[in-house]
Amino acid sequence: MSKKITTATPPTEKYNKEQGWNSNTDLGCDLKSVLRSDVCMKVGKDYQGVLKLDSEPIVDEFLCRDPHYTFVETIPATAKRRNPHVYSGKYVTVTRWNDGSYHPNLKPMRVDEGFTVDGYAIGVCNELRQALKGLVEVEVN
């Protein structure tokens, strides 16, 4: 039987250094936030972004200025479609791959009432010709 130890104390300094974490606390600092998703920060919500130190603390004989930070929320990177459809018909779709080549794909064939092999083959042929005419320019000599 294993015992699970829970504690409210943070990990030790040695553990933080081993994991690549550095713990710093700036007391009395100013933070300006530039948010895209909310007007004001919400309690407990995580924000993805960039934190920048604008000015270091200044301490001299007559003046004490706290450090100033700016946080700018970034938009999460959206996944780009890997192989976008450049043509979509009743029987055929054509996708363009990253290398610029076109790949025709047949849609699932429904064999129901009124289906004929010749009608299906002619429909595929016509759609494929229509798709390729719009995508490929071939010079005929």
C-alpha positions in Angstrom: 0.0 0.0 0.0 1.4 3.4 -1.0 0.9 6.6 1.0 0.1 9.8 -0.8 1.7 12.8 0.9 -0.1 16.1 0.3 1.3 19.4 1.6 0.5 23.0 1.1 4.2 24.0 1.1 5.9 24.6 -2.3 8.6 22.3 -3.5 12.1 22.8 -2.2 14.6 25.1 -3.9 16.6 22.1 -4.9 13.6 20.6 -6.7 12.8 23.9 -8.5 16.4 24.2 -9.8 16.4 20.6 -11.0 13.1 21.2 -12.9 14.3 24.5 -14.4 12.1 26.7 -12.3 13.2 29.9 -10.6 11.0 31.4 -7.9 10.9 35.2 -7.7 8.5 37.6 -5.9 8.2 41.3 -6.7 6.3 43.1 -3.9 4.5 46.3 -4.6 4.9 46.1 -8.4 2.7 47.6 -11.1 1.1 45.4 -13.7 -0.6 46.6 -16.8 -2.7 43.9 -18.7 -3.7 44.0 -22.3 -6.4 41.3 -22.7 -8.2 40.0 -25.8 -10.7 37.7 -24.2 -11.9 39.7 -21.2 -12.2 43.3 -20.2 -10.7 42.6 -16.8 -8.8 39.6 -15.5 -11.1 37.0 -13.9 -10.2 35.3 -10.6 -8.8 31.8 -11.2 -8.7 32.0 -15.0 -5.4 31.2 -16.8 -4.3 33.6 -19.5 -1.8 32.7 -22.2 0.5 35.6 -23.1 3.8 37.5 -22.7 5.0 39.2 -19.5 7.5 41.9 -20.0 9.5 43.9 -17.4 9.1 47.6 -18.5 11.2 49.2 -15.8 13.3 48.0 -12.9 12.9 49.4 -9.4 14.6 52.7 -8.8 15.7 53.4 -5.3 17.7 56.5 -4.6 17.8 59.0 -1.7 14.4 60.8 -2.5 12.6 58.4 -4.8 11.4 54.8 -4.7 9.7 53.6 -7.8 8.4 50.0 -7.9 9.0 47.8 -11.0 6.5 48.0 -13.8 5.3 44.9 -15.9 3.1 44.6 -18.9 1.2 41.4 -19.7 -0.2 41.0 -23.3 -2.6 38.2 -23.9 -1.8 36.3 -27.1 -4.3 34.5 -29.3 -3.8 30.7 -29.2 -2.5 29.4 -32.4 -5.3 27.8 -34.4 -4.7 24.6 -36.2 -4.5 25.1 -40.0 -6.2 22.5 -42.1 -3.6 20.1 -43.3 -5.0 19.3 -46.7 -7.8 21.7 -47.6 -10.5 20.8 -50.1 -10.2 22.8 -53.3 -13.2 21.1 -54.9 -16.2 19.3 -53.4 -18.9 17.8 -55.5 -21.5 15.1 -55.2 -19.1 12.3 -56.1 -15.5 13.7 -55.9 -13.5 15.9 -53.6 -10.1 17.3 -54.5 -7.5 18.2 -51.8 -4.3 20.2 -52.2 -1.4 18.8 -50.3 1.5 20.8 -48.8 3.7 20.0 -51.8 1.2 21.7 -54.1 -0.1 18.4 -55.6 -3.8 17.7 -56.1 -5.4 14.5 -54.8 -8.9 13.5 -56.0 -10.9 11.4 -53.6 -14.2 9.5 -54.2 -17.0 10.2 -51.8 -18.8 7.2 -50.3 -21.0 5.5 -53.0 -24.7 5.1 -52.2 -26.3 2.1 -53.9 -30.0 2.8 -53.6 -33.0 2.8 -55.8 -32.2 4.3 -59.2 -28.5 3.6 -59.0 -26.8 2.6 -62.2 -23.1 1.8 -62.7 -23.0 3.9 -65.9 -24.7 6.9 -64.3 -22.3 6.8 -61.4 -19.2 6.4 -63.6 -20.3 9.3 -65.9 -21.1 11.5 -62.8 -17.6 10.8 -61.4 -16.0 11.5 -64.8 -17.9 14.8 -65.3 -17.1 16.1 -61.8 -13.4 15.1 -62.1 -13.2 16.9 -65.5 -14.9 20.0 -64.0 -12.6 20.0 -60.9 -9.4 19.6 -63.0 -10.4 22.2 -65.6 -10.7 24.8 -62.8 -7.4 23.8 -61.1 -5.0 22.7 -63.8 -4.0 24.7 -66.8 -2.5 22.5 -69.5 -1.1 23.9 -72.7 -2.0 21.7 -75.7 0.4 22.0 -78.7 
